[in-house]
Amino acid sequence: MNARQRLRFLFLEPFFGGSHADFALGLAQHSRHKIEISSLPARFWKWRMRGAALHFFRKAGKDLSGFDGLIVGNLMSLADFKALAGSACPPVLVYFHENQLTYPLAPGEAMDYQFGFTDITTALCAQRILFNSCTHQKSFFEAIGSFIGRMPEYRPKWAVEEIRKKSGVLYPGCRFPAVGLPPEKRQGPPLVIWNHRWEFDKNPDEFFAALYAAAQRGIDFRVALLGENFQFVPKPFLAAKEKLGEKIVQYGFVEDRQKYFEWLSKGHVAVSTALQENFGISVVEALRFGCLPLLPERLSYPEILPRQFASEFLYNDFDDLVEKLCKLLANPVGHGQTRKALSLAMAAHSWENRIAEYDAVLEELVSQKP
């Protein structure tokens, strides 16, 4: 393949929202190759895993001859799609934002084993697999053996190494500037940022409990509740609207990215209480625009946060979260050099600084074409 040849890819994203949409848009915008996105709205994820392959085959799978490769989001059965598309299907890269072997179950929900096996067959059918962090890749391979072991007999243990040998890690790019420093923070009550999905796996109960504890100590602060909410407003947010009242200065998703970045620029502290996080684009964005982090010492956060800041900004339990949050809110001035250092560290995740790695992977993928 000519090193400067411009290739053509079709990106099939069955759950076009949050980090999934952000990743697809950023890759298509920054790659030197032509990437066309075909997507479905970000809702009913279980039905996307069951049926999105049929939709995409009907829409695009009958004429794939013009594409050098496919990029597929992980919430789709690639095995079903390839079975329908047959020999016309070009080489496929699957990007795993999350997986169903390790994703926490909602309260009262029982595991549907078929979703885990869909992840496994999707990975087996791909030519190349990328995970969004080392933490995610490690947890996937720690879980897959015991998951397969639940089968009563004829366990496909061989699948583990088949998947492992074609998998790797590449952090997602982030759609923010690669240069520049965050603005100085404004005077007034410190602003706490929540810019995660309004869902159970982000653990909003613990987040609001920490805010209530800070308020009971008489600490003045404001809250911006950002992030997407896909179907209904969870009860913790409804309760917080009543309890925190005028302390909440933004309540709901900010679709305009420039306005979203303006909120982050006003923020003093960005808090996560997540039960599930395989990378953390929202945290990276908040740090890039000058927020101080307060993150659990688990999941991908110790991997993403520069090590020298771990003791100050990672907490190990709820009491530690409350103490560190109150300390930051009670003394919001200062930290200027820390903010700048964190912002510069996060600049490495901008698409401008990541795209060369992705283009190299895509070119390698096409070289596997029969």
Disulfide bonds with the S-S distance in Angstrom:
none
